[in-house]
Amino acid sequence: MTEEPSPQEPPRPLARAPRGFQDRRGGALSVERRILEAVSRVYESYGFEALDTGAFEYADALGKFLPDADRPNEGVFALRDDDEQWMALRYDLTAPLARYVAENWEGLAKPFRRYAFGPVWRNEKPGPGRYRQFLQCDADTVGSDRPEADAEIIAMALEGYEAAGLGRGACVLKINNRKLLNGLLTASGVTDEGQKLAVLRAVDKLDRLGAGGVADLLGAGRRDESGAFTRGAELGPRAIAAVLAFVQAGGVSRAETLDRIAEAIGGSDEGEAGLGELRRIGEALNRLGIDQSRAVFEPSIVRGLEYYTGAVFEAELVSPAGASETARFGSIGGGGRYDGLVARFTGQPTPATGFSFGVSRLAAALAAAGAEGEIARGPVVVLALEQGLMGDYFALAAELRAAGLAAEVYLGASGMRAQMKYADRRLSPAAIIMGGDEVAQGVVTIKDLDLGRRLAEGVSDNRAWREDRPGQFTAPRGEFIAPVRRIVEAAR
């Protein structure tokens, strides 16, 4: 008699997170929540209204700023809806704002001032500190062409960073105007838009490649250490010299930088317009109390997205709270003026300016710098020692929650030792113990876990430690809330 083959077990999937996506637990989520709450309060104090749009937008609403392909998934995560229209997860929070404003313009108070926060998704190659999903917190003013609107956004962004926990001076806002470089290039005979875009991309690499590397990219091109060749913007020597003089005009006071820029741009009409806008931004920043150490004019800042039309700004984390020494961590947010974005839908010029606060990037930078984040504390744990007392355990937890204290009943199947270990792993401030003896005496036993952890650091005799039961005491059943509250509040 032959033995029947056993049915083959189906293959098991490999447990793994997709590249560029993070799993985050209590501590990290608490930090992000605290940042969002702090920044939102700042935005609201300036009169900005909260707005939430959906995660998906129609791909054509994202515009020419993403690759145009039959299947528009380069740069975004896209799918075809049941009506055959392509939808994509939002790339940022600005394109959804432009669509919303175009849909609702007649009913909006203008200028429309809104803030929004939430995840955005980018189908890009992930790397250290670079994720495919991350949080942004934006504020935008739509309907004002005043440079003072840009200055207000800058001042508000700086206040937001300070509210999130950065000390004054830990973050600097670098400001430029796209019209300056455009005017310079036009005056130099560069009119091709593709060539101008190549210049912007080259200038954007100044921090990484230095003046020599940028000069190569402005000219014929550059070959990197791996041997890969990047084609350049193919400017002539005079134009290259003019661009380098312009992007290196910063590093001094705002007023002196404006004088250097005026000398570098050569009097072009578009450049002069951008220079006038920077002057007005500088005057407004002075009146808003934003000094030179917190906001500087930096001609090398260009911002990567094509939709910026005027002022652009970028926040750089210089020395985050908790860092042992000054170090540069790069961009943690940015924005600028995008006067043509809403007009894509309406055909009508609609000025707009805004700032995007990189929440995930800031949290990651602070963690990398050793800044102390919030510890995710667990709840008070009510131990479940006897099945017949489960109703009493739930009553204890309910009373604690009614008093405003987080509490849970242990619902595993382990004994007392394992339950105490569970509470310790949760970083719970206290544990509640009630067995038959406590019920007979009308008391509960309270264990101050934080005190126990502190005392345990000096223990040399484990047996004596167990017998002494440090941090453990009893309280009347009807009066146990107050001592537990004292323990919890001391842990905060």
Buried (B, 14 or more C-beta within 10 A) or exposed (E): EEEEEEEEEEEEEEEEEEEBEEEEEBBBEBBBEBBBEBBBEBBEEBEBEEBEBEEBBEBBBBBEBBEEEEEBBEBBBBEEEEEEEBBBBBBBBBBBBBBBBBEEBEEBEEBBBBBBBBBBBBBBEBEEEEBBBBBBBBBBBBBBBBBBBBBBBBBBBBBBBBBBBBEEEBBBBBBBBBBBBBBBBBBBEBEEEEBBEBBBBBBBBBEEBEEEBBBBBBBEBBEEEEEEEBEBBBBEEEBBBBBBBBBBBBEBEBEBBBEBBBEBBBEBEBBBBBBBBBBBBBBBBBEBEBEBEBBBBBBBBBBEBBBBBBBBBBBBBBBBBBBEEEEEBEBBBBBBBBBBBBBBBEEEEBBBBBBBBBBBBBBBBBBBBEBEBBEBBBBBBBBBBEEEBEEBBBBBBEBBBEEEBBBBBBEEEEEBEEBBEBBBEBBBBBBBBBBEEBBEEEBBBBBBBBBBEEBEEEEEEEEEBEEEEBBBEBBEBEEBBEBBBEBBEEBE
